[in-house]
Amino acid sequence: MNSLWIFPIAVGAGAFGSMLGLGGGIILVPALTLLFGVPIKQAVAASLVAVAATSCAGVQSYLHAGLVDWRLGVRLLIPTLLGAIAGGLMIGFIPGEMVRWLFIVLILYVLSQMLWAMRHPTPPQETRPDCRTVWNPRQRGIAVGLSILGGVISALLGVGGGLIQVPLIHTILKAPLRCAIGTSTFLIGATASASALLYLVQGKLQPDTVVPATLGIVIGARLGVKIAQRMPTLALRLIFVGVMLYTVVRLALK
């Protein structure tokens, strides 16, 4: 396939990633690998650049809407960055096949977390006047540890860390889902940028893949933010679950 076909797929990935705070990599990496035959490490590298662009394009809208918890985001930024740097350094020693199965395990974990949240909903919080999250010392330790893990996963799999951050902020720290998405989008930009630099040093960034993917992601992200602000929370969760199931099946059958 011509690399120009990457652009429309990236538009869809950007819209989806912006709607759920996932960065779009959850669709883009499997698409580049399954549809275009891009080696998975190069797909991850392209996804990280696109994910960083998604965050820059989408976070401004979330800020204007008051859906970013600045205090929480700043506190989680350093452990997330440290994890991203560690993951970027590890990629040179991990086989591509292992990266693919790590991606599958990650999707299954996140899918289970989201399904659990759907079966055990927290009391309605969506109408709170702000997105400030109150956390106790136990929650703080869990949040820091999972943020480091999210940074590592971001670097290894090109998903921006949102797959960990959104369930973490929503289910463990009890923030409204839209606030979790906005805060995750803020964190994704710094995490993906740090990881992409490490891939650049290792020579895994290919312009013919990165350019259409990044342009498509940016356009899709703007569309996704507008859709997310009007779509019911349940619909967002159902879309999330559906795409997770499709992705894990395709990757496992490859």
N, C-alpha and C positions, 0 to 999 in steps of 0.2 A: 504493500500500500504506500501511496505517496505520503510524505510526512505532513502535507497540508491537511490531511484528514484528521490529524491530531487536534487541530484547532477546534472544530465543532464538539468533539468529545471533551476537550478541556473546558469549553464553555459550560457544558452540563456538569462537569466535575466541580467547577468553580461555584456554580449556583448551589449545588448540593452542599458543598463544604461550607459555604457562607451561611446557609440556612441552619446548619447543625453545629457550627463551630469546629468542624473537623479538618478544615484546610484543603479539602478536595483530594488529598492524596489517596484516600481509601478507594476512590474510583480510578484516579489517573494512573497509579502504579500498575494495578492489574490490567487496565486497558492498554497501556503501552506494551506490556509484556505479552498479553494474550492476543491482541489484535495486530500489533505492529512488529512483534518479534524482537523488541528492544531488550537487551540483557538487563536483568532485574536491578543490578547495581546502577547502571546508567539511568534506568527508569526512576529509581529512588532519587538520584541526583537531580534529574529534571523536575521531579515532583517537589523537592525541597525549595528550588528557586520559585516555582509556581506557587507553592504554599506561602512563602514569604510575601509574594506579591498579593496573594489573596488577603492576607492579614492587613497589609497596608491599605488595600482598597476597601475592605469591609469594616475595619475597626472604627473609622471616623463616624460612620452612620450609627454604630452602637454607642459611641460616646455621646453623640447628640441626643440619642434616645434615653440616656442615663442608664444603660444596661451593662456598664463595666464597673466592677468593684476595684477601684484603683489600689486601695490598701492591700487587698488580698493579692492582686496581680503583682504588685511590687515585692511582696513577701515570698511569692512562689517563683519569681523570675530567676533569682540566683541559683537555687537548686535545679531548676529546669535547664538553665544554661550549662551548668556543670555536667548534668547527664547528657546533654547534646554533644558536648565536646568529647566526653568519654565514648559515646556511641560512634562518633565520627572517626575516632582513632581506631576503634575496633573493626571497622568495616573492611580494612585492608587484610584482615586475618580470617574473615568468615566466608565460607563458600557461598556462591549464589543460591544453591539449592537449599541451604540452611536458612537463608534470608526468606525464601518463599514460604517455608514451613513455619517460620517465626511469624510471618504475616498471617497465616491461617490461624495459628494459636491465638494471636492477638485479637483477631476478629471474633473468635468463639468466646473469648473472655469478655470482651466488651458487649457482645450480644447478650450474654447471660446477665451481665450487670443491668442492662437496659430493660430486659424482660422482668427482672426482679423488681426494678423500680416501677414498672407498669402494674405489677400485681400487688405491690405494697406502696401505694401512693402516699406522699407526705401531705399534710394539711395544705390547703390552697394558700399560696404566697405571692401569686403573680401580681396582686394589686398593691404590694408594698410600695411606699413612696420612694424608696431608694434600694440600691443593690448591696448595701453593706452587710457583710457576712460576719457573724459572731461565732468564734470557735474557741473550744477549750484546749488545755494542754495536750490531751490525748489526740484530739482531732488534728492539732498542729503537727505532731510527730508523724501521723499517718499521711498528712498532706505533703509534708516535705519529702518523705520517702517515696511516695507515689509520683511526685513531681520530678524527682531524679530519674525514676523509671520511665516517666513520660518523655524526658529529654533523650534518654538512651534509645527508646523506641522510635522517636522522631528521626534521629540520625540514621538508624539502621534500616528503617522501613519507609521513610519519606512521607509520613502521615502528619507531621506537624505537632504531635503530642496531644491533639485535641481528643483522640480516642480515649486517653486516660484522663485528661483534665476535665472534660465535660461531665462524665460520671462522677469523678472525684468531687467537684464543686457542687454538683446537684444532689447526689445521693448521700455523701458523707458529710459535707459541710452544710447541707440543707438549704442551699441557695435556690431561688426560682430558676427554672430551666433556661429562660431567656437571659437571665443574668449570668448563668454558667456559660452559655454560648458566647456572650459578649466578652466576658473575662478571658475565656479560652482563646478567642480570636486575638486579643491583645497579646497573650503569651506566645502564641504561635509564631508571630513575626520574628521575634528575637531568637527563638529556638531554631527555626528553619534557616535563618540567615547564618547563624554560627555553624550549623551543620553543613550548609552548602559551601561555605568557604573551605572546609576540610575536604570535601569532594573535589572542589576545583584544584586544590593542591595535588590531589591524587590523579588528576587528569580524567575524571569521569563525567565531566559536563560536556555534552555534545550540542553545539548550536542548533543543528537542524531539528533536534528534539526539544530543546529548552525554549527556543523562541516561540513556536506556535503554541506550546503548552502554556507558557507564561501569559501570552496575550489572551488566550482563551479563558484562562483562569480569572484574570482581572475583570474581563467583561462579564463572565458568569457570576462572579462574586457580587457585583453591584446589583445584578438581577436577583440573586438569592436573598440579599438583605431585605429588599422590598417585599419579597414573597413571605419571608419568615415573620415579619412584623404583622402580617395579616392572617397567617395560617394558625389554626388551633394547635395547642401543645400536643394533643393526642395524634394529630395528623403527622407532626414532625417525628414523633416516636415510631409510628407505623412505617413511615418512609425509611427511617434509619434501620429498622429491623429487616425490612424487605431487601434493601440493598446489601446489608451484611450477609444475609442468607445466599443471595445470588453470587456475591463475590467469593465467598468461601467455597462454594461448590465448584465454580469455574477454576479456581486456583488448585483445588485438590484433584480435579480431573485432568489438569494439564500434564 
